[in-house]
Amino acid sequence: MKPYSEYSAEELAMERLFIRWVRFPNDLPIQSFWENWLVQHPHMNETVHTARQLVEQASAWNSEDLSGEEAGSLWTKIRSSIERLPDVEPLDPSLRSIAANWYFFRWSAGVCATGLLIMLWYFLEPTPINNRLFEPLPIKTDSVQVDSSADSLRSTINLQKDLSNK
């Protein structure tokens, strides 16, 4: 940002701090800043005066003050200035290949990342616990035979179901 002393009236009129000073002159910190600045830069009095007028005119402007003819001519000026804007020039062939490669790389990385996330979700998703695994098995006989192996020795244990009612 260049110093205010190098600004033209139009540039100064577009500065937020200057606009605030013109529109709200009772704001003491801003008022003291600009008054001190004018004391230090007396050669800018005419520029400040012109910029102040520009801000006041822009602030006082009301779109309802325009007649239909004035609004039409304003739109005509806007359209003609848009038509005078330069067209977008095509990319240089060397830059076009770089841009195409960059787009291909971005899309490829996105597709790969999406595939990886889907695979991780599929393979790392916790399986629901089947509650039937924890239900006691029904025993249909009165005795159960359990084989236990320890160092190639086998012993059979017979458990008798207590059928007496206590």
Secondary structure, DSSP 8 states (H G I E B T S, - for coil): ---GGG--HHHHHT-HHHHHHHH-TT-HHHHHHHHHHHHH-GGGHHHHHHHHHHHHHHHH--GGG--HHHHHHHHHHHHHHHHTS-------HHHHHHHHHHHHHHHHHHHHHHHHHHHHHHHHS-----GGGGS-----SSEEEEEEEETTEEEEEEEE------
